[in-house]
């Protein structure tokens, strides 16, 4: 079984705000005595803050049963679905360029960055995002480990090289 923790469901800024709200409620709870209704409201808010901070996308592959389970992990709950496949055709890596918008201080400043994204192609032609990283060597290190279980080839579209399973 291969389990890949992909990315967080929500962006960093929203998770950061969730942590700030969580900490402010905890500090408020410690300082004051509150009614039952306020405690319930704070409890529900704390629950949602923890959900916001911990929600992640995860992929699980069971090569014996030939299943792929794509889900969102939230506080131990796995929300998603399973698909079956005959075999995995290949993994391929694309170079993706993206532009980040300017900040509040310097509105017109834009930076261009590169991300390497690996996609997995099933035998029926469906492609899913498998892994991503800004460092190509680090990404390929993880891909080689997973690929020994998959038994496929990795195709690097940036250099047009095919890396076979060793």
C-alpha positions as a printed Julia matrix, in Angstrom:
166×3 Matrix{Float64}:
   0.0    0.0     0.0
   1.25   3.46   -0.91
  -0.09   6.5     0.94
   0.74   9.96   -0.42
  -0.16  13.04    1.62
  -0.58  15.69   -1.02
  -1.34  19.28   -0.11
  -3.55  21.03    2.39
  -7.09  21.65    1.21
  -7.05  25.35    2.09
  -4.34  27.95    1.41
  -1.81  28.94    4.06
  -3.43  32.31    4.82
  -6.8   30.74    5.68
  -5.11  28.11    7.86
  -3.15  30.89    9.6
  -6.37  32.79   10.32
  -7.85  29.56   11.68
  -4.93  29.24   14.12
  -5.32  32.88   15.22
  -9.04  32.4    15.87
  -8.32  29.14   17.71
  -5.75  30.8    19.97
  -7.96  33.83   20.67
 -10.86  31.59   21.73
  -8.58  29.57   24.0
  -7.23  32.76   25.62
 -10.76  34.12   26.03
 -11.87  30.83   27.56
  -9.02  30.88   30.09
  -9.63  34.49   31.18
 -13.38  34.61   31.62
 -16.26  32.53   32.97
 -18.92  32.06   30.33
 -22.44  30.79   29.91
 -23.32  27.41   28.44
 -24.41  28.98   25.13
 -21.09  30.81   24.77
 -19.17  27.64   25.61
 -21.1   25.71   22.95
 -20.48  28.43   20.36
 -16.79  28.46   21.21
 -16.66  24.66   21.03
 -18.22  24.61   17.57
 -15.89  27.4    16.42
 -12.86  25.54   17.79
 -13.97  22.4    15.96
 -14.22  24.27   12.64
 -10.85  25.96   13.23
  -9.19  22.57   13.73
 -10.93  21.28   10.58
  -9.65  24.28    8.6
  -6.08  23.78    9.78
  -5.86  19.99    9.34
  -7.79  19.25    6.11
  -5.48  17.52    3.58
  -5.75  15.68    0.29
  -4.47  12.1     0.39
  -4.0    9.31   -2.16
  -3.86   5.63   -1.17
  -2.97   2.89   -3.63
  -3.59  -0.78   -2.89
  -1.7   -2.67   -5.58
  -3.07  -6.1    -4.55
  -6.71  -5.03   -4.97
  -5.83  -2.53   -7.76
  -7.65   0.38   -6.11
  -6.93   4.07   -5.73
  -8.61   5.85   -2.82
  -8.64   9.67   -3.23
  -9.91  11.48   -0.18
  -9.74  14.55    2.02
  -8.58  13.79    5.56
 -10.32  15.95    8.18
  -9.89  15.11   11.86
  -9.6   11.4    11.13
 -12.52  11.3     8.69
 -11.78  10.17    5.15
 -14.1   11.92    2.7
 -13.7   10.68   -0.86
 -14.05   7.8    -3.25
 -12.32   4.69   -4.53
 -11.63   3.75   -8.13
 -10.31   0.51   -9.55
  -7.74   0.12  -12.3
  -6.03  -2.67  -14.25
  -2.58  -1.11  -14.26
  -0.81   2.21  -14.08
   0.5    3.2   -17.47
   3.13   5.75  -16.41
   4.1    8.67  -14.25
   5.03  11.89  -16.01
   6.51  15.12  -14.69
   5.59  18.54  -16.06
   7.23  21.88  -15.37
   4.59  24.46  -14.45
   5.34  28.16  -14.36
   3.14  30.39  -12.25
   3.08  34.06  -11.39
   2.36  35.32   -7.9
   0.56  38.62   -7.57
   2.07  41.65   -5.9
   1.82  42.18   -2.17
  -0.1   44.87   -0.32
   3.09  46.93   -0.01
   4.28  46.62   -3.59
   1.14  46.09   -5.66
   2.86  45.89   -9.06
   5.6   43.43   -8.07
   5.12  40.0    -9.57
   7.37  37.01   -9.17
   7.57  34.03  -11.47
   8.16  30.61   -9.94
   8.45  27.04  -11.15
   6.74  23.96   -9.76
   7.3   20.39  -10.91
   4.1   18.35  -10.93
   3.91  14.6   -11.36
   0.78  13.09  -12.84
  -0.19   9.45  -12.82
  -1.85   7.97  -15.9
  -4.12   4.95  -15.53
  -4.73   2.36  -18.24
  -8.1    3.93  -19.13
  -6.44   7.29  -19.86
  -7.49   9.14  -16.68
  -4.75  11.32  -15.2
  -4.53  12.49  -11.59
  -2.09  14.71   -9.78
   0.26  12.42   -7.88
   2.88  14.7    -6.3
   4.42  18.15   -6.68
   7.51  20.0    -5.49
   9.56  23.08   -6.34
  12.74  20.97   -6.21
  12.91  18.53   -9.11
  15.54  16.26   -7.53
  13.56  15.91   -4.3
  10.43  15.09   -6.32
  12.26  12.43   -8.35
  13.61  10.9    -5.13
  10.07  10.38   -3.88
   8.9    9.17   -7.3
  11.6    6.51   -7.55
  10.52   5.08   -4.18
   6.85   4.94   -5.18
   7.61   3.74   -8.68
   9.3    0.56   -7.46
   5.87  -0.51   -6.16
   4.01   0.66   -9.3
   6.45  -0.99  -11.71
   6.06   1.64  -14.43
   8.27   4.24  -16.07
   8.65   7.91  -15.19
   8.59  10.28  -18.15
  10.2   13.68  -17.62
   8.57  16.1   -20.09
  11.07  18.85  -19.22
  14.03  16.87  -20.63
  12.09  14.24  -22.64
  13.79  11.41  -20.72
  12.2    8.15  -19.66
  13.39   6.63  -16.4
  12.71   2.92  -16.25
  12.1    0.94  -13.1
  15.34  -0.45  -11.7
